[in-house]
Amino acid sequence: MPTKRRISDFKPLFTKLAQTSHYEVSFGGLHPRLSSYIFSKGVNARFIAEDAGLLCCSASLPTTRLATADIQGNFMGIGEKFAHTRQYDEISLDFYVDNNYRSLKFIESWMEFIASGSINPINSPLAPINQNRNDYISRMQYPEYYKSNFTKIVKFDRDYDQEIEYRFVGLFPHQISSIPVTYESSNVLRMTVAFKYDRYIAGRSLSLNIFNGDNNNNNQSSQNNQTTQNNQSNGQRVVYRTGSALGESGVRRVIFTPGNVNPTIVTP
């Protein structure tokens, strides 16, 4: 029998729903060979790191599924299913094309690099095989050169209170959908790109997040609050500093204790 509930019981739940229009896309982790090739096409590093993500007018959060196998024989007359492989579906991103066509050049150059473009690895200095030649050929680059391991989609809301982050490993564009142009009424030119990737990581994944314990969507708020209370009761003040401030690599935890001139540096 269903439970009788008042509207006031579940009204707070339905007034705090996530909205589709708040998200951020960022491209990172491109190999220096790929970056230099894209730079040669007139697309600078700032555009890749900032503007390309802002021009992404529509995105889709990644999805995954489990491939299963049917097993017979463990129980008489009963078939069972077991998961054996996690599979990841491609994502599709829509971009506005700016009047310098940098967003279009960015993706075109990326895909051109994958197929060697004008820097074919079998080129000879005396007889370069460029795209203008009738006998032009292409040979795929090594995956380590064209895959991105730090492209992210961060979904948040207008209060910036909570977020969920997806980081893609082994991402690269594999298809640009047709881009229609027409003499009819003008609209903003848009480009749709499909991306393949090896896997994604749900949640923050930086070394600082791993050290703080809030990586992979882990919720450490209660633990952090308890640590703060203990530190305050002991009169200690704990701060986190990057390695560059200490002349070292990584992140260090610095503990300041009253009466102690030299702080304690804790290595994670």
C-alpha positions as CSV (number, residue, x, y, z in Angstrom):
1,M,0.0,0.0,0.0
2,P,1.5,3.4,-0.9
3,T,2.4,5.7,1.9
4,K,0.4,8.9,2.3
5,R,2.7,11.9,2.1
6,R,2.2,15.7,2.1
7,I,3.5,17.9,-0.7
8,S,5.7,19.7,1.8
9,D,7.6,16.4,2.4
10,F,8.9,16.1,-1.1
11,K,8.8,19.7,-2.3
12,P,12.4,20.4,-1.3
13,L,13.5,17.5,-3.4
14,F,11.9,18.8,-6.6
15,T,13.1,22.4,-6.1
16,K,16.7,21.3,-6.2
17,L,17.0,19.7,-9.6
18,A,20.1,20.0,-11.8
19,Q,19.8,22.0,-15.0
20,T,21.2,21.3,-18.4
21,S,22.6,24.7,-19.2
22,H,25.5,24.8,-16.7
23,Y,28.6,22.9,-17.8
24,E,32.2,23.4,-18.9
25,V,34.3,21.6,-21.4
26,S,38.1,21.9,-21.5
27,F,40.7,20.2,-23.7
28,G,44.0,19.3,-22.2
29,G,46.8,16.8,-22.2
30,L,47.6,17.1,-25.9
31,H,50.9,15.6,-27.0
32,P,53.5,18.3,-27.9
33,R,53.7,16.9,-31.5
34,L,49.9,17.3,-31.9
35,S,50.0,20.8,-30.2
36,S,52.7,22.1,-32.4
37,Y,50.9,20.8,-35.5
38,I,47.7,22.6,-34.5
39,F,49.7,25.8,-33.6
40,S,51.1,25.8,-37.2
41,K,47.5,26.1,-38.5
42,G,46.9,29.4,-36.6
43,V,45.2,27.9,-33.5
44,N,47.0,29.0,-30.3
45,A,47.3,27.3,-27.0
46,R,44.9,29.7,-25.2
47,F,42.1,28.9,-27.7
48,I,42.6,25.2,-27.1
49,A,42.6,25.5,-23.3
50,E,39.8,28.1,-22.9
51,D,37.9,29.3,-26.0
52,A,37.3,25.9,-27.6
53,G,35.4,24.7,-24.5
54,L,33.4,27.9,-24.3
55,L,32.4,27.5,-28.0
56,C,31.0,24.0,-27.2
57,C,27.3,24.9,-27.2
58,S,26.0,21.4,-26.6
59,A,27.6,18.4,-25.0
60,S,26.6,15.0,-23.8
61,L,27.7,13.4,-20.6
62,P,29.5,10.0,-21.2
63,T,27.6,6.8,-20.7
64,T,28.8,3.2,-20.1
65,R,27.4,-0.3,-20.3
66,L,28.4,-3.8,-19.3
67,A,28.8,-6.5,-21.9
68,T,27.4,-9.8,-20.6
69,A,27.6,-13.4,-21.4
70,D,24.9,-16.1,-21.1
71,I,26.0,-19.0,-18.9
72,Q,24.2,-22.3,-18.8
73,G,24.7,-25.2,-16.5
74,N,25.3,-23.8,-13.0
75,F,21.8,-24.5,-12.0
76,M,19.6,-27.0,-13.8
77,G,17.2,-25.3,-16.2
78,I,18.3,-21.8,-15.1
79,G,20.3,-19.5,-17.4
80,E,22.5,-16.8,-15.9
81,K,24.2,-13.6,-17.1
82,F,27.6,-12.4,-16.1
83,A,29.3,-9.1,-16.9
84,H,32.7,-9.5,-18.6
85,T,33.6,-6.1,-20.2
86,R,32.8,-2.5,-19.4
87,Q,32.1,-0.6,-22.7
88,Y,32.1,3.1,-23.2
89,D,29.9,4.9,-25.8
90,E,31.2,7.8,-27.9
91,I,30.3,11.4,-27.1
92,S,29.1,14.1,-29.4
93,L,30.0,17.8,-29.0
94,D,28.5,20.7,-30.9
95,F,30.6,23.8,-31.4
96,Y,29.9,27.3,-32.6
97,V,32.3,28.3,-35.4
98,D,33.9,31.7,-34.8
99,N,34.5,34.1,-37.7
100,N,38.2,33.1,-37.7
101,Y,37.1,29.5,-38.1
102,R,39.5,28.4,-35.3
103,S,37.1,25.9,-33.8
104,L,36.8,24.2,-37.3
105,K,40.6,24.4,-37.8
106,F,41.2,22.9,-34.4
107,I,39.2,19.7,-35.1
108,E,40.3,19.5,-38.7
109,S,43.9,19.8,-37.8
110,W,43.6,17.2,-35.0
111,M,42.1,14.7,-37.5
112,E,44.6,15.7,-40.1
113,F,47.4,15.0,-37.7
114,I,46.1,11.6,-37.0
115,A,46.3,10.7,-40.7
116,S,49.8,12.3,-40.8
117,G,48.6,15.4,-42.6
118,S,51.5,17.3,-44.2
119,I,54.1,15.7,-41.9
120,N,53.9,12.2,-43.1
121,P,56.5,10.1,-41.1
122,I,57.8,8.6,-44.3
123,N,58.5,12.0,-45.9
124,S,61.9,12.5,-47.4
125,P,63.6,15.9,-47.2
126,L,64.3,15.8,-50.9
127,A,60.9,14.7,-52.0
128,P,58.3,15.5,-49.3
129,I,54.9,13.8,-49.6
130,N,52.5,16.6,-49.1
131,Q,48.8,16.8,-49.7
132,N,49.2,18.7,-53.0
133,R,50.8,15.7,-54.7
134,N,48.8,13.3,-56.8
135,D,50.5,10.4,-55.2
136,Y,49.9,11.5,-51.7
137,I,49.4,8.8,-49.1
138,S,48.6,8.8,-45.4
139,R,49.7,6.7,-42.5
140,M,48.2,6.9,-39.1
141,Q,50.2,8.3,-36.2
142,Y,50.9,6.4,-33.0
143,P,48.0,6.6,-30.6
144,E,50.2,8.2,-27.9
145,Y,50.7,11.2,-30.2
146,Y,47.0,12.0,-30.9
147,K,45.1,10.9,-27.9
148,S,44.1,13.3,-25.1
149,N,44.1,12.2,-21.5
150,F,42.9,15.3,-19.8
151,T,39.8,16.5,-21.7
152,K,37.1,17.2,-19.2
153,I,33.4,17.9,-18.9
154,V,32.3,19.4,-15.6
155,K,28.6,19.6,-14.8
156,F,27.6,22.1,-12.2
157,D,24.7,24.5,-11.4
158,R,24.4,28.2,-11.0
159,D,25.1,28.2,-7.3
160,Y,28.5,26.4,-8.0
161,D,27.9,24.4,-4.8
162,Q,28.1,20.9,-6.3
163,E,29.6,19.5,-9.4
164,I,30.4,16.2,-11.2
165,E,33.4,15.9,-13.3
166,Y,34.3,13.5,-16.2
167,R,37.8,13.1,-17.4
168,F,38.4,11.2,-20.6
169,V,41.4,9.0,-21.2
170,G,42.5,8.3,-24.8
171,L,40.1,10.7,-26.4
172,F,40.3,11.8,-30.1
173,P,37.8,13.0,-32.7
174,H,36.8,10.4,-35.3
175,Q,33.9,12.1,-37.2
176,I,32.8,15.6,-38.2
177,S,29.2,15.7,-39.3
178,S,28.3,17.6,-42.4
179,I,28.0,21.3,-41.9
180,P,25.3,22.8,-44.0
181,V,25.6,26.3,-45.5
182,T,22.8,28.1,-47.4
183,Y,21.7,31.4,-49.0
184,E,18.6,31.4,-46.8
185,S,18.3,33.3,-43.6
186,S,21.6,33.4,-41.7
187,N,22.2,31.4,-38.6
188,V,25.2,30.7,-36.4
189,L,27.5,28.2,-38.1
190,R,27.7,25.0,-36.0
191,M,29.9,21.9,-36.1
192,T,29.1,18.5,-34.6
193,V,32.0,16.3,-33.7
194,A,31.9,12.7,-32.5
195,F,34.8,11.6,-30.1
196,K,36.0,8.1,-29.3
197,Y,37.8,7.4,-26.0
198,D,39.2,4.5,-24.1
199,R,37.5,5.2,-20.8
200,Y,36.5,8.0,-18.5
201,I,37.0,8.7,-14.9
202,A,34.0,10.0,-12.9
203,G,35.0,12.5,-10.3
204,R,38.1,14.6,-9.8
205,S,41.3,12.9,-10.5
206,L,44.2,15.2,-9.9
207,S,47.0,14.2,-7.5
208,L,45.8,16.9,-5.1
209,N,42.3,15.3,-5.1
210,I,43.8,11.9,-4.4
211,F,45.8,13.4,-1.5
212,N,42.7,15.1,-0.1
213,G,40.6,12.0,-0.5
214,D,37.9,13.7,-2.6
215,N,38.8,12.0,-5.9
216,N,36.4,9.7,-7.9
217,N,33.3,11.4,-6.3
218,N,34.4,10.4,-2.8
219,N,32.6,12.5,-0.2
220,Q,35.1,13.6,2.5
221,S,33.2,16.5,3.9
222,S,32.4,14.8,7.2
223,Q,36.0,13.6,7.6
224,N,37.4,17.0,6.7
225,N,35.1,18.7,9.2
226,Q,36.3,16.3,11.9
227,T,39.9,17.0,11.1
228,T,39.3,20.7,11.2
229,Q,37.7,20.4,14.6
230,N,40.6,18.4,16.0
231,N,43.1,20.8,14.6
232,Q,41.3,23.8,16.2
233,S,41.1,22.1,19.5
234,N,44.8,21.5,19.5
235,G,45.5,25.1,18.4
236,Q,47.0,23.9,15.1
237,R,46.4,25.4,11.7
238,V,46.7,23.2,8.6
239,V,47.3,24.5,5.1
240,Y,48.1,22.9,1.8
241,R,50.9,24.2,-0.4
242,T,52.0,23.1,-3.8
243,G,55.5,21.8,-4.3
244,S,56.6,24.9,-6.3
245,A,56.2,27.0,-3.1
246,L,58.5,24.6,-1.3
247,G,61.0,24.1,-4.2
248,E,59.8,20.5,-4.5
249,S,57.4,18.5,-6.6
250,G,53.9,17.4,-5.4
251,V,51.7,18.7,-2.7
252,R,52.7,19.1,1.0
253,R,50.6,19.5,4.1
254,V,52.0,22.3,6.4
255,I,51.0,22.2,10.1
256,F,51.5,25.4,12.2
257,T,51.6,24.8,15.9
258,P,51.4,27.7,18.5
259,G,54.8,28.2,20.1
260,N,56.6,26.3,17.3
261,V,58.6,28.7,15.0
262,N,59.2,26.0,12.4
263,P,56.1,24.5,10.8
264,T,55.8,20.7,10.3
265,I,55.8,19.7,6.6
266,V,54.0,16.4,6.0
267,T,54.7,14.5,2.8
268,P,51.7,12.7,1.4
